[in-house]
Amino acid sequence: MQSFFITIVLFLFCQFAFAQTTYLDKKSNTHLWGELELDELKKEPFVSWYDKSYNAHVSNFSEKDASQFEDISVKIFIGTWCGDTKYLLPRFIKSWESMGLDMSRVELIGVHNSLENYKQGPKGETLDYNIHKVPTL
């Protein structure tokens, strides 16, 4: 009986710890919410806008510019529903990569677009940052 209880507790913990970061908005569009990996934007339904903006951008940065950013880590609050995010985030990523900087120094957090959770993360990630517009770095 005790092992059954432990199994249930571990199962519930895993469900909470690895909760999906996707949700459907009122128009049934899929969006990302909370901490996310860049690879998630390179999959459907996000890849079309991500690739379009990424491929259209020609970065003026190169590896010689990397020294200016060697001590910098970036936290970016995005909305996969937001036109500015769709346009600017892929361009930022391409510039970051063109300098040869490590993507592990970029943290992406998706914010919600519903009235009750507007521009908030699921774990209160936005509470200390006064987020009004996205993307915000």
N, C-alpha and C positions, 0 to 999 in steps of 0.2 A: 504494500500500500504506500509506503514511504517513497519507494522508487517511482511509483506512478505520479505522486504529487510533485516530486522533483522534476520529472519529465514534463508535466504540464507547466510548471513555473518556467522552465528553460524554454519551452515552446513559446509562451507568451512574451518572455523577454526578447527572444529572437524576432518575433513579429514586431515588437515596438522598436527594437534597435535597428532593424533593417526595413523599416516601413517604406513603402513606395513613395517616390517623390513626384508622382504624377497625379493630376486631378483633371476633371472635366469641368469647363466653365459652363455658363448657362446656355451657350450656343453649341455645346457638346464638342468643343475643341479641347484637345489634350495640351496640358501645360505642365511645366516642371515647378516644383515647390520645395524649398529647403536646400541643404547642401547637395551639390551635384558635381559630376565629373564632366569635363569637356567632351568626352566620348558620347555622352547622352545627346549632345546637340548635333552630333554627326550621324544621327539615326533619324528615321521618320518619326514624327512629322516635321522635325525641325531642320533636317539636313538641306532642304531646298533653299530656305532663306539664309542659312548659315553659309553654305557653299557659294551662293550668289554674291554675297557681300565680301566674303573672304577672297574669292577669285578676282573680284573687280578691283580690289585694293592693291596698290603698288606701294610698298613700304619704303620710306626714306631712311630707315634705320639699317644698320649692319652690325656685325660683331664688334667693330671698333667702338660702337656706342654703348656696349654692354657695361663697361666700367662705371658709367654714371648710375647704373641701376643695381650694382652688385649687392647692396645692403637693403634692397627694397623687396618687400612682399606686398601683394595687392589682394584686397578683398573687394569683390565686385558683386553688387546687388543687381540682379537682372529680372526682367519680366519676359517670359517667352511669348507673351501676348503684346509686347510693347514694340512699336515701330522703331524707336530710337535704339533699343537693345538689338533688334534684328539688323540694323544698319551698322552700329558702332562696335558692338562686341566682337564680331569676327575680324574687323579691321584692327582692333586692339590686339587680339590674339596673334594675327599675322605679324604685326610689328614686334611683339614680344618674342615670337619665334625667330624672326629675322635677325634678332640680336643674339640668338643662341642662348637665351635665358631659360632657366628650368621652369617648366609649367607647374611643378610642385609648389612654387612660390605664388601661384595664383589660386585664390579660393573663390569659387562661384556659389552664389546663394540666390535661388529663385524665390521671388516674392509672388504673392497671390493677387488676383484681380477681382475677387468678390468683395461686396460691401463690408461684410463682417471681418474679413481678413486682409483688407486692402493694403498692399505693399508691406505685408508682414510675412515673416518666415514661420514655419510650424513650431519651432523650438524657441521663439523669441529672439532669433538671431539679429533682428533689426532694431531691437529696443534701445540700444546704446548709440545708434547712429543717425537718428533723426532723418529717416529716408522719406523724401517727398517726390523725387524724380528718379527714374531708372533709365539707363544704367547709372549707378553711382559707384565710384571707385573710392 
